[in-house]
Amino acid sequence: MTEPISTEGCRDFDFIIGQWQVHNRRLVARLSNCNEWEEFVGTCQAKLILEGLGNFDEVTFQRTSGTLAGCTLRLFNPATQEWSIYWSDNQSGLLFPPMIGKFNAGVGEFYAQEMHQQRTVLSRFIWSGITNERCHWEQALSADGGRNWETNWTMDFSRVFA
């Protein structure tokens, strides 16, 4: 008899379901010793899909360079107990390769490789400070295999109550 695969971690992203206001801080230039940050606001609306094995959100950011619209697809793999996070936006129209990882003690860490200025770098997302009303997300890049990380984008989410 085959044991059922555990879906224990599939509820890790349930906190994101709903509507959010988002304060963003984003480095003007990545991996270039830049210290100049752009700040802007946004909104996020997230919902469950696939009977809880995933979720989908749509975001809109009001940047000085114009509106950025994007979406995130998060899928839980019961066999590996890991999440895959896929991103697309109105600038590229592409579905980017997934960030893969999981939550441990209330903090989610997700990793991938991506291209930056014609070279492969490591990319990391961290979800932390998660409550019913707030959460924090940050993105960082490493050009040296993960020894050093440059945080280049942070988002502080505040839940919108109807």
C-alpha positions in Angstrom: 0.0 0.0 0.0 1.4 3.4 -1.0 1.6 6.1 1.7 -0.1 9.4 0.8 2.3 12.2 0.0 2.3 14.9 2.7 0.8 18.3 1.8 1.8 19.7 5.2 3.6 22.7 3.8 1.0 23.6 1.3 -0.6 26.1 3.6 2.6 28.1 4.1 1.5 30.9 1.7 -2.1 31.2 3.0 -1.1 34.4 4.7 -0.8 36.2 1.3 -4.5 35.5 0.4 -6.4 38.7 0.2 -5.8 42.3 -0.7 -2.7 44.3 0.3 -1.1 47.8 0.0 2.6 47.5 -0.7 5.4 49.9 0.1 8.4 49.2 -2.2 12.1 50.1 -2.0 14.1 49.1 -5.1 17.8 49.8 -5.9 18.1 52.0 -9.0 21.0 49.7 -10.3 21.7 46.1 -9.3 25.2 44.7 -8.5 26.9 48.0 -9.2 27.6 49.3 -5.7 24.6 51.6 -6.0 23.1 53.1 -2.9 20.3 55.0 -4.5 16.8 53.6 -3.8 13.5 54.2 -5.6 10.4 54.1 -3.4 6.9 53.5 -4.7 3.5 52.1 -3.8 1.5 49.2 -5.1 -1.4 46.9 -4.6 -1.6 43.1 -4.5 -4.6 40.8 -4.7 -4.0 37.1 -4.1 -6.3 34.0 -4.2 -6.0 30.3 -3.6 -6.0 27.9 -6.6 -5.8 24.1 -7.1 -7.7 23.4 -3.9 -4.9 25.0 -1.8 -1.9 23.5 -3.6 -1.2 27.0 -5.1 -2.0 30.6 -5.2 -2.0 33.4 -7.7 -1.6 37.1 -7.2 -1.8 40.2 -9.4 0.2 43.3 -8.5 0.3 46.9 -9.7 3.2 49.2 -8.9 3.1 52.9 -9.5 6.7 53.7 -10.3 8.1 57.1 -11.5 8.9 55.3 -14.8 5.3 54.2 -15.2 2.9 51.5 -14.0 4.3 48.0 -13.6 1.7 45.2 -13.7 2.7 41.7 -12.7 1.5 38.3 -11.5 2.9 35.6 -9.4 2.0 31.9 -9.6 3.1 29.8 -6.5 2.8 26.0 -6.7 3.5 23.5 -3.9 5.1 20.2 -4.8 4.0 17.5 -2.3 6.8 15.2 -3.3 9.6 17.6 -2.5 7.7 19.7 0.1 8.9 22.8 -1.8 7.3 25.8 -3.5 8.0 27.0 -7.0 7.4 30.8 -7.5 6.9 32.0 -11.1 6.7 35.7 -12.1 5.6 37.5 -15.2 5.0 41.2 -15.9 3.8 43.7 -18.5 7.3 44.7 -19.5 8.5 41.2 -20.7 5.4 39.1 -21.2 7.5 36.1 -20.2 7.0 33.5 -17.4 10.4 33.6 -15.6 12.0 30.4 -14.3 10.9 29.5 -10.8 12.4 30.4 -7.5 12.3 27.2 -5.4 12.3 26.8 -1.7 10.3 26.4 1.5 9.5 27.9 4.9 11.3 27.1 8.1 10.3 28.6 11.4 8.0 31.1 9.7 10.6 32.4 7.2 10.5 31.4 3.6 13.7 31.2 1.5 13.6 30.7 -2.3 16.5 30.5 -4.8 17.2 30.4 -8.5 19.8 31.3 -11.1 19.1 34.2 -13.4 20.9 36.3 -16.0 22.1 39.8 -15.1 24.2 41.7 -17.6 25.1 38.6 -19.6 26.2 36.6 -16.6 24.5 34.0 -14.4 23.9 35.1 -10.8 22.1 33.6 -7.8 18.8 35.1 -6.9 17.1 34.8 -3.5 13.6 35.7 -2.1 13.0 35.9 1.6 9.5 36.1 3.2 9.5 37.2 6.9 7.7 39.1 9.6 4.5 37.3 8.7 1.3 38.2 10.7 -2.3 38.5 9.7 -1.9 42.2 9.0 1.7 42.5 7.6 4.5 40.7 5.9 7.9 41.5 4.4 9.5 40.3 1.2 13.0 41.0 -0.1 15.0 40.0 -3.2 18.8 39.8 -3.3 21.4 38.8 -5.9 24.8 37.2 -5.4 27.5 37.3 -8.1 29.9 35.1 -6.1 28.0 31.9 -5.6 26.1 33.0 -2.5 29.0 34.2 -0.3 27.7 37.8 -0.5 24.2 39.1 -1.2 23.0 42.5 -2.3 19.4 43.2 -1.4 17.9 45.1 -4.3 14.2 45.2 -3.6 12.1 45.1 -0.5 8.3 45.1 -0.1 6.4 45.8 3.0 2.8 44.5 2.8 -0.1 45.9 4.8 -3.4 44.0 4.6 -6.5 45.9 3.3 -9.5 45.0 5.4 -12.9 45.4 3.6 
